[in-house]
Amino acid sequence: MSFTITVNSSEQTRAAGELLAKNLRRGDLVMLSGGLGAGKTTFTQGIGSGLQVKGRVSSPTFIVARVHPSLTGGPDLIHADAYRIKDLTDLETLDLDSTLDQAITVIEWGEGKTEQLSADRLEIEIHREQGGIATSSDGVVDLAEMDDGKRTITIRPLGKRWEGTDWEQIFSAFEDGQEK
């Protein structure tokens, strides 16, 4: 069973991540998927904000994994990018399984690569419509106009950890893409 919300801006994408963070605990694995620019890192920034972790949450593409320690004594946030991971040997170099039960682990691009880390996990797909109309002024193209901020976020909980979770309650701040 999955749960879907619609957001209309990067601020709402962050807010959705922050709402989810209030329901995460040590040992939770969150796998994010979606195309380039879909909002995976933006969603993770919301999780980081909700967990009150140290440091700016940014894309781990070139670092591969970042640890954001908790500022409040809660679990650390481990933010990883599996885009360049090709097989189990590559995955083992990240050593994510050694910290999984101590932290909240968010992995971008993990589908098909990191599922074996935990049977209990959230698989979250962030989808944005492709395309748009680029406007230009004096020959300068404004790419920001091509992205209206609208995203569909689908949460697929797996395992006993998430049985009975009231997703509508968690995300009650969003109704038809409008934040209350």
C-alpha positions in Angstrom: 0.0 0.0 0.0 1.3 3.4 -0.8 0.4 7.0 0.1 0.7 10.0 -2.2 0.8 13.7 -1.6 1.2 16.6 -4.0 3.3 19.6 -3.2 3.5 22.9 -5.2 7.0 24.3 -4.3 10.4 23.4 -3.0 9.4 24.9 0.4 6.5 22.4 0.5 8.8 19.5 -0.5 11.1 20.5 2.4 8.0 20.7 4.7 6.9 17.2 3.7 10.4 15.9 4.6 10.2 17.7 7.9 6.8 16.1 8.7 8.2 12.7 7.9 11.3 13.3 10.1 9.0 13.6 13.2 8.1 9.9 12.6 11.5 8.5 11.9 13.7 6.8 14.5 17.1 5.1 14.8 17.4 2.3 12.3 15.1 3.7 9.7 16.0 3.4 6.1 14.6 5.8 3.5 15.2 5.2 -0.1 14.5 8.1 -2.5 14.0 7.8 -6.2 13.1 10.3 -8.9 14.7 11.9 -11.9 17.4 14.6 -11.9 16.0 17.7 -10.2 13.0 15.9 -8.8 13.6 17.1 -5.3 15.3 14.2 -3.5 17.9 16.4 -1.8 15.3 19.1 -1.1 13.1 16.4 0.6 16.2 15.3 2.6 16.9 18.9 3.7 13.4 18.8 5.3 14.3 15.5 7.0 17.5 17.1 8.3 15.6 20.2 9.5 13.0 18.0 11.3 15.8 16.0 13.0 17.7 19.1 13.9 21.0 17.9 12.5 24.3 19.8 12.1 25.4 21.1 8.7 23.8 22.0 5.5 22.1 19.0 3.8 23.3 19.1 0.2 23.6 16.6 -2.6 26.1 13.8 -1.7 26.7 13.0 -5.4 30.4 13.6 -5.3 31.0 12.8 -1.6 28.8 9.6 -1.9 27.8 9.8 1.8 27.6 12.5 4.5 27.0 12.2 8.2 25.0 14.9 9.8 25.2 14.6 13.6 22.2 15.4 15.7 22.2 18.7 17.6 19.7 17.4 20.1 21.0 14.0 21.1 18.7 12.2 18.6 19.9 10.0 15.8 22.4 11.2 13.2 21.3 11.5 9.6 23.3 9.6 7.1 22.6 10.9 3.6 24.0 8.8 0.8 23.9 8.7 -3.0 24.0 5.3 -4.7 24.0 6.7 -8.2 27.5 5.5 -8.9 27.1 2.2 -7.0 27.2 -0.7 -9.5 27.2 -3.8 -7.4 27.3 -5.2 -3.8 31.1 -4.7 -3.6 30.7 -0.9 -4.3 27.9 -0.8 -1.7 30.0 -2.5 0.9 32.6 0.3 0.6 30.0 2.7 2.0 29.7 0.5 5.1 26.1 1.7 5.6 25.1 -1.5 7.3 27.4 -0.8 10.2 25.6 2.4 11.1 22.1 1.5 10.0 20.7 0.7 13.5 22.3 3.8 15.1 21.2 6.5 12.6 18.5 7.4 10.1 19.8 6.6 6.7 18.5 8.3 3.5 19.8 7.0 0.2 19.2 8.7 -3.1 19.2 6.5 -6.2 19.1 3.3 -4.1 16.5 1.4 -6.0 17.7 -2.0 -7.2 20.9 -1.6 -5.2 20.3 -1.1 -1.5 17.1 -3.0 -0.7 19.0 -5.7 1.1 20.1 -3.3 3.8 16.7 -3.6 5.5 13.3 -5.3 4.9 11.8 -2.4 6.9 12.2 0.7 4.9 10.4 3.5 3.1 10.7 3.7 -0.6 9.8 7.3 -1.7 9.4 8.4 -5.3 9.4 12.1 -6.1 8.0 12.8 -9.5 8.0 16.0 -11.4 6.5 16.6 -14.8 9.1 17.1 -17.4 9.3 20.0 -19.7 8.1 23.5 -19.5 8.5 26.8 -21.3 11.7 28.7 -20.9 11.3 32.4 -21.0 14.1 34.8 -22.1 14.8 38.4 -21.5 17.5 40.1 -23.5 18.7 36.7 -24.8 19.1 35.2 -21.3 17.0 32.0 -20.7 15.3 31.8 -17.3 15.4 28.1 -16.4 13.6 28.8 -13.1 10.4 29.4 -15.1 10.6 25.9 -16.4 10.0 24.3 -13.0 6.7 25.2 -11.4 7.7 23.4 -8.1 4.8 20.9 -8.4 5.8 17.3 -7.3 4.0 14.1 -6.5 5.5 12.3 -3.6 4.6 8.6 -3.2 5.6 6.8 0.0 5.7 3.0 -0.1 6.2 1.6 3.4 7.7 -1.9 3.6 8.1 -4.2 6.6 6.5 -4.5 10.1 8.1 -1.2 11.2 5.5 0.8 9.2 2.4 -1.4 9.8 -0.5 0.7 11.2 1.2 4.0 10.3 -1.4 6.7 9.7 0.1 8.5 6.7 -3.0 10.8 6.3 -2.4 12.0 9.8 1.3 12.6 9.3 0.8 14.6 6.1 -2.5 16.2 7.1 -0.9 19.6 6.5 -1.2 18.9 2.8 -4.6 18.8 1.2 -4.8 18.7 -2.6 -1.4 20.2 -2.9 -2.2 23.1 -0.6 -0.3 23.5 2.7 -2.8 24.3 5.5 
